[in-house]
């Protein structure tokens, strides 16, 4: 089978999707925890996939996305390196071509994408605040001794959701503790928290945007029943959650790799053995000017695969493609 | 200009991470990014031996008008003995402006001052010319780093120039060398950069937004240049400069009042770029900047009516480069898709006819 690989390396999870030539997942998508070790997570994902393949399967294209998209592209060898916003939009449109709004809430960032006639016309990402993203929900579930799955279902049992101050994550937690100590039930508090987070999202990320139906809700947080219900209530519309909601970034990256293959022959994929080689990342501070840029270097054995992090371009080598026409020239 | 008047001039080193650290340590947390950076610039200049600061003032609801005072107080609290001369826009009070200049020039004649001002003006225009050329060339070159290197050299030469001939020569030399660099072909996306002037002009404050866009293959046009600001704020708009005219008419009906800073210019420039069929507008402002927040709040209406996508950034020392680059890349994708959609529609329209 000809396969297209999508890899999304984010703050919380590292996701991999392998698509068949029709653009449908060939294997069950992988959702792994990054745990602060993107290189190990990518390698683990690759070895889990290659274990399920036969000799007749071959990779024809690779797309990477997420905050570590450059790193992933260097390690694996990618044909497409795409920002998360565009990758998510591509995947949402594949699942629901008439979608008008995409709500995406991941581990540490949240975004809104406005679509019209199948293209992105506007978008926004959270800027100064990460309240209401997956990391916070994780942390609250942990504090309440619930699994993150129970957390969502419990919100459904609420009788009268309480009002929680949701602007700041830390104050939201103080407010929840206060409401617990006042004697409110756990389901009411959790449902109240979901409503507060939805309010915060609509005010901060969705401000000034016209949110039209159909609305697609994706990203890890879309698993949360409480958040789905709160969005549906706040927007007075049904919320569509795609089947592969938690790996949509990787799905989009794989779709883009598949699209690109039709124009281009050959892939930059470096082969499955990258899951076993050891990569040596190292960082140093450049002393050439008072900026003191932190330069990051990735080596495989003696070979320097990539270097980035400097403002002036003095150190940058073999920078992977970042946009459609930005093949940043390699300098020796 | 100042060296022409026989005043020893100490230029602070280019804004760097050290500047930011110095400024942030001593400035109030809620002050805007330019105040912190300027304060850092002053302290770095002091290390190089400067004893007097020449600072521009301002009018209107923007906090900038009060900066010099705040900075003077902070420096006094730090026991840094520096004198501060504030040049206010002379629109209201020529007397104070004269006194400010007089304290600087000592016994020099006003004719010398005028000559020096004319030279300074010429220099500002030369710097703008070089920077505009970089904005034009960066997305067009196979090796954009080359033009950046040449620009750094040219700015150094401009800085050292003592006559108009030398300035002309440096600009001419820069144009000649850059003309020979190999270029790529094809249509480019065009973006207008608008917003608060310091953030627009200082690459350190805007996280090199122009450079990132340029490397993504986008031609950036600034809505405002340094020489326009000098003209408007220090010469009271006495000179005729090629810039945005009819700001008030362009900004109406979206923003009918002077909201301080460059709020109205931001709106006017957005309308201007839309009418010039630009692919998008990027607004930059320091975090908490009131005039730009007002402008930002009317931008969705402008974007809808004028059919131009906009993207706003509020920046300060807490901003992260990764989020900025992600959004710029997505904005480029958005503009590319819009343009190819528009091209298809036009082609379909021609077929029907």
Interface residues (C-beta under 8 A of the other chain):
Chain A: X67 X82 X83 X84 X85 X86 X109 X117 X119 X120 X121 X122 X123 X125 X127 X128 X208 X209 X289 X290 X291 X292 X311 X313 X322 X323 X324 X325 X326 X328 X329 X331
Chain B: X13 X14 X16 X17 X18 X19 X142 X143 X145 X148 X184 X186 X208 X215 X216 X217 X287 X297 X300 X303 X309 X314 X318 X322 X323 X325 X326 X327 X329 X330 X332 X333 X334 X336 X337 X338 X341
